[in-house]
Amino acid sequence: MFFHEILYLFVSGGASVIGSLCGLGGGIIIKPLLDAMGTMSVETVSFLSGCTVFSMAVASVIRSFGGNIRIDLRAITPLAIGAVVGGIVGQAAFQALKTSSGDLAVVGAAQSVALFLTTFSSLLYTLFEGRIAKLHIKHRSVSLLSGVVMGIVASFIGIGGGPINIMVLRSRPPPTRSTSSCSRRRRASRTF
């Protein structure tokens, strides 16, 4: 038993280090590795992954307040509220699947398929990011809906949502002041 606990520590620690280098919380690494080990239930793995990712997020927020990072609360608040609501819905969907199937292997397989599709989508987005138009999300309802979808998927899979967050948050153009870059950005983006 002691060996497994040390292995969990190394998996979580290593995933956190790798995740921080990539801008992720590490859940995308922790969840599949611990599921593959087969020494814990799907629920326990999801909980451990969530706790690790949450602690990474808290550390990141604390670190960002020490720097000169400006957070646009008007833009982020609907997204955050939507993510919380989506997290609750995703957890309910997970529980419903677990209850209806009665087989944790089916639940784990559904999570693995969703995790693969999410990771693959994130990879495609990263590879072709330069060819994808940035989105100007101005309506709070669209931002709220984006947060709900992000929360549902991340909560159902049992990860912190790093790959989903990267796709959604990087799809927004960075704020610039230059007139020429603004006109170029306007041509290569859509407003919602």
Secondary structure, 3 states (H helix, E strand, C coil): CHHHHHHHHHHHHHHHHHHHHHCCCCHHHHHHHHHHHCCCCHHHHHHHHHHHHHHHHHHHHHHHHHCCCCCCHHHHHHHHHHHHHHHHHHHHHHHHHHHHHCCHHHHHHHHHHHHHHHHHHHHHHHHCHHHCCEEECCCHHHHHHHHHHHHHHHHHHCCCCHHHHHHHHHCCCCCCCCHHHHHHHHHCEEEC
